């Protein structure tokens, strides 16, 4: 009889432990989510928020959890935190109609202007999807160029294909770069509180530079201990406590 090597036994035990931990985490997350949904439907938004946050820890990046967390936050009147949750979900599923409806709703509630058509179009795809499309079209255009080099007769008959692929590749690359700029140079957090003050310096004693209403979208430009320096779309800014803003950009620490 063939004996099982010790290292195989160790690997088998480790694999079983990892799989069990993953399955148990999924079960706990599902249980927290179901309990939170029940609390939400019963009107207990505080308990719902706590449950959705626990479920989010078990399933980071769960779109359904983020969507429902935003709904519960919105019902509590916490506009900034609701907006942050929906923004995180938008990063993953930008074309979800219910999510887009909620974002339009909170923009109107905050008195923000409608999103320009071209910006809405860029947001139809995620940054990664734009990147994949750009790489594919550039590759297709390059492959056609190589094929024409191998078979020169295609230069005239296939000139339309070359132009279409080139134009499409250029357009998607421009869209990808534009989306990247909007994401990395645009807002990445929302003010989470009623009329919170941004100060000239990272000190409680510092003078107030501007007061931001709940839900104001800002860009975090600098961090220092428990403080962050934020700037809104109009260029107004100052230092706020890090706990006073809800970050929603997944690539901003």
Beta strands, then each sheet from edge to edge (+ up, - down):
strand 1: 189-191
strand 2: 196-199
strand 3: 208-212
strand 4: 217-224
strand 5: 227-232
strand 6: 237-241
strand 7: 245-247
sheet 1: 6+ 5- 4+ 1- 7+
sheet 2: 2+ 3-
end
